[in-house]
């Protein structure tokens, strides 16, 4: 059964045998958000992928970071003729050394770098308007917020065991519960996270036709062996 916020809260209280006077809705919202963030940082998943387009303006090498961005995957430019170019990522010191007159229009950008919390920067400074496509990891929707609270999220709809065990680890930590229970649910969370990783960065990144079906290695005796 897919989780909504209400039945996830109910399960956390039932598993911990604590009612809403201790695990209030506000406390559980923080516990659930912390669990979601832990899972998001642990595994590179398809749920976080997002694509946005914007325009680089002539004479301006700074680009505003989308508010929900966590990490840039790649940046692609398209000129007026439809030619596409992928930018190479560099650090800010390289950008300063490569092109030390940022206000001067120069040409087609070749590089990009994370500048600060609000901007990233390209070099050289654009000499024209270029369409830019940004592929990035976004902050995923939380089950504690609408519409996820009633319709569920990618995690709660497909990986109920993972989000439940992550929440129970945080809940037992908050309650200062028995160490054996905390240890048990930590182990269950680790197992669920491992199977989640196998699917997300294993099976979903493979193709049976190109990579072949996954096979388990079997230990078999040679027919000529007497052992």
PATOR-394492 format. One record per residue: z, y, x of N, C-alpha, C in turn; residue number from 1; residue in three letters. Coordinates in steps of 0.05 Angstrom, whole numbers, plus 5000, padded with zeros to 4 digits. Atoms other than C-alpha are relative to their C-alpha. Example, Ala and Ser with C-alpha at 12.3 -4.5 7.8 and 13.67 -1.06 7.14 Angstrom:
2
  n_Z  n_Y  n_X ca_Z ca_Y ca_X  c_Z  c_Y  c_X num residu
 5000 4976 5018 5156 4910 5246 5000 5024 5018   1    ala
 4999 4976 4984 5143 4979 5273 5014 5022 4985   2    ser
REM end
This chain:
227
  n_Z  n_Y  n_X ca_Z ca_Y ca_X  c_Z  c_Y  c_X num residu
 5000 4976 5017 5000 5000 5000 5000 5025 5017   1    unk
 5001 4975 4985 4981 5068 5026 5025 5017 4994   2    unk
 4977 4983 5004 5038 5117 5036 4993 5028 4990   3    unk
 4998 4971 5006 5048 5183 5001 5026 5010 5012   4    unk
 4975 4989 4989 5104 5229 5024 5024 4988 4985   5    unk
 4977 5009 5016 5150 5206 4967 5007 4971 5007   6    unk
 4992 5028 4995 5145 5131 4979 5006 4994 5030   7    unk
 4992 5003 4972 5149 5139 5055 5029 5009 5003   8    unk
 4972 4992 4999 5213 5178 5046 5019 4979 4988   9    unk
 4984 5021 5013 5239 5124 4999 5004 4976 5019  10    unk
 4998 5023 4982 5224 5069 5050 5018 5006 5024  11    unk
 4983 4993 4977 5258 5107 5107 5029 4998 4991  12    unk
 4972 5001 5010 5321 5115 5064 5008 4971 4995  13    unk
 4993 5028 5006 5318 5042 5042 5005 4984 5025  14    unk
 4997 5015 4975 5309 5015 5112 5025 5008 5015  15    unk
 4976 4991 4986 5365 5057 5140 5025 4998 4983  16    unk
 4978 5002 5019 5409 5047 5078 5016 5025 4998  17    unk
 4988 4974 5002 5422 5121 5074 4987 5015 4978  18    unk
 5012 4986 5023 5412 5165 5013 4993 5028 5007  19    unk
 5010 4973 4996 5385 5235 5004 5022 5021 5007  20    unk
 4979 4981 4993 5453 5267 5015 5002 5003 5031  21    unk
 5001 4999 4971 5445 5250 5089 4972 5005 5011  22    unk
 5028 4996 4992 5370 5243 5098 4986 5016 4977  23    unk
 5012 4983 5020 5349 5302 5056 4970 5002 5004  24    unk
 5029 4997 4997 5276 5318 5043 4992 5017 5024  25    unk
 5007 4983 4978 5277 5374 5095 5005 4986 5027  26    unk
 4995 5015 4975 5308 5328 5148 4978 4979 5004  27    unk
 5021 5021 4997 5258 5273 5133 4973 5013 5007  28    unk
 5025 4987 4993 5200 5323 5137 4998 5004 5030  29    unk
 5000 4996 4971 5220 5340 5209 4998 4973 5014  30    unk
 5002 5026 4988 5230 5266 5226 4972 4989 4999  31    unk
 5028 5010 5004 5161 5248 5198 4981 5016 5017  32    unk
 5018 4984 4983 5127 5307 5233 5002 4993 5030  33    unk
 4996 5008 4973 5158 5287 5299 4987 4973 5006  34    unk
 5013 5026 4997 5134 5216 5289 4970 5002 5001  35    unk
 5029 4996 5000 5063 5239 5273 4991 5012 5026  36    unk
 5007 4988 4975 5062 5283 5335 5002 4980 5023  37    unk
 4998 5020 4979 5086 5226 5379 4976 4981 5000  38    unk
 5023 5017 5002 5030 5181 5354 4975 5014 5009  39    unk
 5024 4984 4993 4978 5236 5361 4997 5003 5030  40    unk
 5001 4996 4971 4996 5248 5434 4997 4974 5015  41    unk
 5000 5026 4985 5000 5174 5451 4972 4988 5002  42    unk
 5025 5014 5001 4930 5151 5431 4977 5020 4992  43    unk
 5024 4984 5006 4861 5184 5431 4986 4986 4976  44    unk
 5010 5013 5024 4837 5169 5360 4977 5016 4987  45    unk
 5023 4987 5014 4777 5183 5316 5009 5020 4979  46    unk
 4992 4982 5021 4819 5219 5264 5002 5029 5010  47    unk
 4996 4973 4989 4828 5279 5312 4973 5014 5006  48    unk
 5025 4988 4991 4754 5291 5327 4990 5020 4980  49    unk
 5010 4979 5017 4724 5355 5300 4979 5016 5015  50    unk
 5023 4985 4988 4662 5398 5312 4999 5027 4987  51    unk
 5002 4973 5011 4655 5473 5304 4978 5014 5015  52    unk
 5021 4984 4988 4598 5522 5317 5007 5029 4999  53    unk
 4995 4972 4998 4601 5594 5338 4977 5012 5017  54    unk
 5020 4987 4983 4560 5645 5377 5013 5014 5023  55    unk
 4993 4984 4976 4569 5670 5448 4984 5026 4998  56    unk
 5012 4974 5001 4555 5745 5450 4993 5010 5028  57    unk
 5008 4989 4974 4518 5780 5507 5022 5018 5010  58    unk
 4980 4983 4987 4567 5812 5555 5029 4992 4995  59    unk
 4972 5009 5006 4628 5774 5529 5002 4971 5007  60    unk
 4998 5028 4991 4649 5711 5565 5024 4986 4988  61    unk
 4976 5012 5011 4712 5698 5524 4994 4989 4972  62    unk
 5004 5014 5025 4713 5650 5465 5027 4995 4988  63    unk
 4975 5005 5013 4769 5647 5414 5004 4970 4994  64    unk
 4994 5028 5004 4803 5579 5411 5006 4996 4970  65    unk
 4993 5006 5028 4804 5548 5340 5030 4995 4997  66    unk
 4971 5001 5004 4874 5551 5311 5011 4972 5000  67    unk
 4990 5028 5001 4878 5475 5303 4992 4984 5024  68    unk
 5010 5014 4976 4851 5458 5373 5024 4989 5016  69    unk
 4981 5012 4982 4891 5410 5416 4988 4997 5028  70    unk
 5013 5004 4975 4840 5394 5470 4969 5000 4996  71    unk
 5029 4998 5002 4766 5408 5483 4988 4974 5011  72    unk
 5014 5023 4991 4720 5347 5489 4975 5008 5015  73    unk
 5024 4990 4985 4655 5382 5507 4991 5025 4986  74    unk
 5012 4976 5011 4617 5447 5496 4970 4999 5006  75    unk
 5029 5001 4998 4543 5451 5483 4988 5026 4991  76    unk
 5014 4975 5007 4498 5513 5483 4972 4994 4990  77    unk
 5027 5001 5009 4433 5522 5445 4988 5028 5001  78    unk
 5012 4974 4998 4386 5579 5462 4981 5005 4977  79    unk
 5017 4992 5022 4336 5615 5417 4976 4981 4996  80    unk
 5023 5019 5001 4282 5562 5433 5009 4972 4992  81    unk
 4990 5026 5008 4327 5505 5413 5008 4982 5024  82    unk
 4992 5016 4976 4341 5481 5485 5030 4997 5001  83    unk
 4971 5006 5000 4409 5448 5492 5010 4997 5029  84    unk
 4987 5002 4974 4455 5453 5552 5029 4993 4997  85    unk
 4972 5007 5000 4522 5420 5564 5014 5015 5022  86    unk
 4985 4986 4980 4573 5463 5599 5019 4982 5016  87    unk
 4983 5016 4983 4613 5435 5657 5028 5014 5001  88    unk
 4973 4989 5000 4689 5444 5656 5010 5005 5028  89    unk
 4988 4992 4974 4723 5480 5714 5027 5013 4994  90    unk
 4975 4986 5004 4790 5512 5726 4996 5030 5003  91    unk
 5004 4971 5001 4802 5587 5722 4996 5012 5028  92    unk
 5004 4990 4972 4805 5597 5798 4971 4997 5008  93    unk
 5028 5004 4994 4735 5568 5804 4984 5022 4986  94    unk
 5015 4980 5015 4711 5615 5749 5002 5028 5013  95    unk
 4996 4974 4987 4740 5676 5785 4984 5001 5026  96    unk
 5015 5000 4975 4708 5655 5851 4970 4999 4995  97    unk
 5029 5003 5006 4641 5636 5820 4988 5026 4991  98    unk
 5011 4976 5012 4632 5701 5783 5021 5021 4997  99    unk
 4978 4981 4999 4677 5760 5799 4994 5027 4986 100    unk
 5007 4976 5016 4642 5813 5755 4996 4992 4971 101    unk
 5003 5012 5026 4657 5786 5686 4989 5017 4978 102    unk
 5010 4983 5021 4636 5847 5646 4970 5004 5002 103    unk
 5029 4997 4996 4564 5844 5673 4985 4977 4989 104    unk
 5017 5021 5010 4512 5805 5635 4985 4987 5022 105    unk
 5011 5013 4977 4485 5752 5680 4979 4979 4993 106    unk
 5019 5021 5005 4450 5692 5649 5011 4979 4981 107    unk
 4991 5022 5017 4457 5626 5614 5026 4988 5012 108    unk
 4975 5012 4990 4529 5601 5621 4996 4971 5009 109    unk
 5000 5027 4989 4539 5538 5662 5027 4986 4998 110    unk
 4973 5011 4998 4614 5528 5663 5018 5012 4978 111    unk
 4979 4990 5017 4675 5535 5618 5027 4991 5010 112    unk
 4972 5006 4991 4750 5535 5629 5019 5009 4978 113    unk
 4978 4990 5017 4814 5540 5589 5012 5024 5013 114    unk
 4991 4975 4988 4836 5612 5599 5030 5004 4994 115    unk
 4972 4998 5008 4902 5617 5560 5003 4986 4973 116    unk
 4995 5013 5025 4932 5595 5494 4981 5009 4978 117    unk
 5017 4989 5021 4883 5637 5454 4970 5001 5006 118    unk
 5028 4998 4993 4818 5638 5493 4992 4979 5021 119    unk
 5012 5014 4978 4772 5597 5536 4977 5018 5010 120    unk
 5018 4982 4988 4721 5628 5582 4975 4985 5011 121    unk
 5024 5012 4989 4649 5615 5604 4990 5017 5024 122    unk
 5012 4986 4978 4611 5634 5667 4973 4988 5006 123    unk
 4999 4971 4999 4566 5667 5682 5001 5013 4972 124    unk
 4998 4986 5026 4574 5720 5628 4973 4999 4986 125    unk
 5026 5003 5015 4521 5709 5573 4983 5025 5001 126    unk
 5019 4978 5001 4459 5752 5577 4986 5002 4973 127    unk
 5012 5000 5027 4441 5736 5505 5019 4986 4981 128    unk
 4984 5015 5020 4468 5706 5441 4992 4971 5001 129    unk
 5004 5029 4998 4476 5631 5446 5017 4986 4979 130    unk
 4984 5017 5019 4497 5581 5392 5016 4980 5017 131    unk
 4983 5018 4985 4555 5541 5418 5012 4980 4980 132    unk
 4987 5021 5016 4578 5474 5390 5023 4989 5016 133    unk
 4975 5009 4986 4649 5455 5408 5010 4975 4987 134    unk
 4988 5025 5009 4674 5384 5402 5029 5000 5011 135    unk
 4973 4999 4991 4749 5381 5404 5018 4982 4983 136    unk
 4979 5014 5015 4812 5345 5383 5016 5021 4985 137    unk
 4985 4982 5017 4845 5380 5325 5027 4989 4993 138    unk
 4974 5008 5010 4915 5379 5299 4996 4985 4974 139    unk
 5006 5016 5024 4912 5322 5247 5018 5010 4976 140    unk
 4985 4993 5024 4935 5332 5175 5027 4985 5000 141    unk
 4973 5013 5003 5009 5317 5162 5005 4991 4972 142    unk
 4993 5010 5026 5034 5276 5105 5021 5017 4986 143    unk
 4979 4982 5012 5089 5328 5095 4988 5024 4987 144    unk
 5013 4976 5011 5038 5380 5073 4978 4992 4981 145    unk
 5022 5005 5019 4988 5384 5016 4973 5002 5015 146    unk
 5000 5021 5021 4941 5348 5003 5010 4973 5009 147    unk
 4991 5026 4990 4968 5293 5048 5025 4989 4987 148    unk
 4975 5008 5012 5034 5292 5012 4996 4982 4975 149    unk
 5006 5016 5024 5001 5262 4950 4977 4981 5004 150    unk
 5024 5017 4996 4935 5233 4975 5003 4983 5025 151    unk
 4997 5014 4975 4961 5207 5042 4983 5012 5022 152    unk
 5016 4991 4977 4931 5217 5111 4987 4975 5013 153    unk
 5013 5022 4985 4890 5175 5160 5020 4980 5009 154    unk
 4979 5019 4991 4953 5145 5189 5014 4986 4977 155    unk
 4984 5012 5022 4991 5134 5124 4983 4982 4982 156    unk
 5017 5017 5017 4931 5104 5088 4991 4974 5014 157    unk
 5011 5023 4985 4909 5056 5143 5020 4986 5018 158    unk
 4981 5011 4980 4968 5045 5190 5028 5005 4991 159    unk
 4973 4995 5011 5030 5043 5147 5023 4991 5018 160    unk
 4979 5010 4983 5070 5000 5195 5006 5019 5023 161    unk
 4997 4982 4977 5058 5048 5253 5016 5025 4993 162    unk
 4985 4975 5007 5081 5111 5217 5028 4994 4991 163    unk
 4973 5007 5009 5140 5075 5185 5018 4995 5024 164    unk
 4983 5006 4978 5166 5047 5250 5005 5024 5018 165    unk
 4996 4976 4985 5156 5113 5286 5021 5017 4987 166    unk
 4980 4985 5015 5196 5147 5231 5028 4988 5003 167    unk
 4974 5013 4999 5251 5095 5234 5013 5003 5028 168    unk
 4989 4995 4974 5259 5104 5309 5013 5028 5001 169    unk
 4989 4973 5001 5269 5179 5298 5024 5001 4981 170    unk
 4978 4999 5020 5314 5167 5237 5025 4988 5012 171    unk
 4976 5012 4988 5361 5120 5275 5011 5017 5022 172    unk
 4990 4981 4979 5364 5169 5332 5015 5023 4987 173    unk
 4987 4978 5014 5382 5224 5283 5027 4991 4989 174    unk
 4975 5010 5012 5435 5181 5249 5020 4989 5020 175    unk
 4984 5013 4979 5462 5156 5315 5009 4972 4991 176    unk
 4995 5026 5012 5455 5088 5284 5005 4979 5021 177    unk
 4995 5022 4981 5469 5020 5315 4978 4997 5021 178    unk
 5020 5002 4979 5435 5011 5382 4982 4976 4997 179    unk
 5017 5023 5004 5410 4942 5364 4978 5005 4981 180    unk
 5020 4993 5019 5373 4970 5304 4980 5019 5012 181    unk
 5018 4982 4986 5345 5027 5345 4982 4985 5019 182    unk
 5016 5016 4981 5322 4978 5398 4980 4983 4985 183    unk
 5019 5016 5016 5291 4933 5345 4976 5016 4990 184    unk
 5023 4984 5011 5250 4988 5312 4984 5013 5022 185    unk
 5016 4990 4977 5230 5016 5380 4980 4979 5009 186    unk
 5018 5022 4993 5202 4948 5396 4978 4996 4980 187    unk
 5020 5002 5021 5166 4944 5329 4980 5022 5001 188    unk
 5018 4977 4997 5138 5013 5340 4981 4996 5023 189    unk
 5017 5005 4977 5112 4994 5409 4978 4980 4994 190    unk
 5020 5021 5007 5077 4932 5381 4979 5012 4981 191    unk
 5019 4988 5019 5046 4972 5324 4982 5020 5015 192    unk
 5016 4981 4985 5023 5026 5373 4980 4986 5017 193    unk
 5019 5015 4983 4992 4974 5419 4976 4990 4984 194    unk
 5022 5010 5017 4952 4943 5362 4982 5023 4990 195    unk
 5015 4976 5008 4932 5013 5339 4982 5009 5023 196    unk
 5017 4992 4977 4907 5029 5409 4977 4981 5005 197    unk
 5021 5020 4997 4868 4964 5413 4977 5006 4981 198    unk
 5021 4994 5020 4831 4983 5350 4986 5026 5006 199    unk
 5011 4973 4997 4822 5057 5364 4983 5004 5025 200    unk
 5014 4996 4975 4802 5057 5437 4989 4974 5012 201    unk
 5012 5025 4992 4780 4985 5441 4977 4992 4981 202    unk
 5021 5010 5018 4744 4956 5381 4982 5022 4989 203    unk
 5017 4979 5011 4720 5022 5353 4981 5013 5021 204    unk
 5018 4989 4979 4688 5040 5420 4981 4979 5011 205    unk
 5017 5022 4992 4650 4974 5425 4979 4995 4979 206    unk
 5021 5008 5018 4587 4947 5394 4993 4971 5006 207    unk
 5004 5028 4995 4577 4872 5385 4972 4995 5012 208    unk
 5027 5005 4990 4502 4877 5398 4998 5007 5029 209    unk
 5003 4991 4972 4509 4916 5463 5022 4988 5018 210    unk
 4978 5008 4983 4577 4893 5488 5008 4970 4996 211    unk
 4992 5027 5005 4583 4824 5457 5026 4998 4985 212    unk
 4975 5004 5015 4638 4796 5413 5023 4996 5019 213    unk
 4976 5003 4983 4708 4801 5443 5008 4971 5000 214    unk
 4992 5028 4997 4729 4733 5469 5026 4998 5015 215    unk
 4975 5006 4986 4797 4707 5490 4994 4979 5021 216    unk
 5003 5019 4978 4800 4671 5557 5016 4975 4994 217    unk
 4987 5025 5005 4816 4598 5548 5003 4985 5026 218    unk
 4996 5016 4977 4846 4554 5601 4993 4971 4993 219    unk
 5008 5028 5007 4810 4486 5599 4997 4984 5026 220    unk
 5001 5018 4977 4812 4427 5646 4971 4991 5005 221    unk
 5026 5011 4994 4750 4403 5682 4998 4971 4991 222    unk
 5002 5028 5009 4723 4338 5653 5005 4980 5022 223    unk
 4996 5019 4978 4727 4307 5722 5028 5000 5011 224    unk
 4973 4999 4990 4799 4326 5731 5018 4979 4987 225    unk
 4982 5020 5010 4852 4273 5724 5028 5012 4994 226    unk
 4974 4987 5003 4908 4324 5720 5002 5012 4972 227    unk
REM end
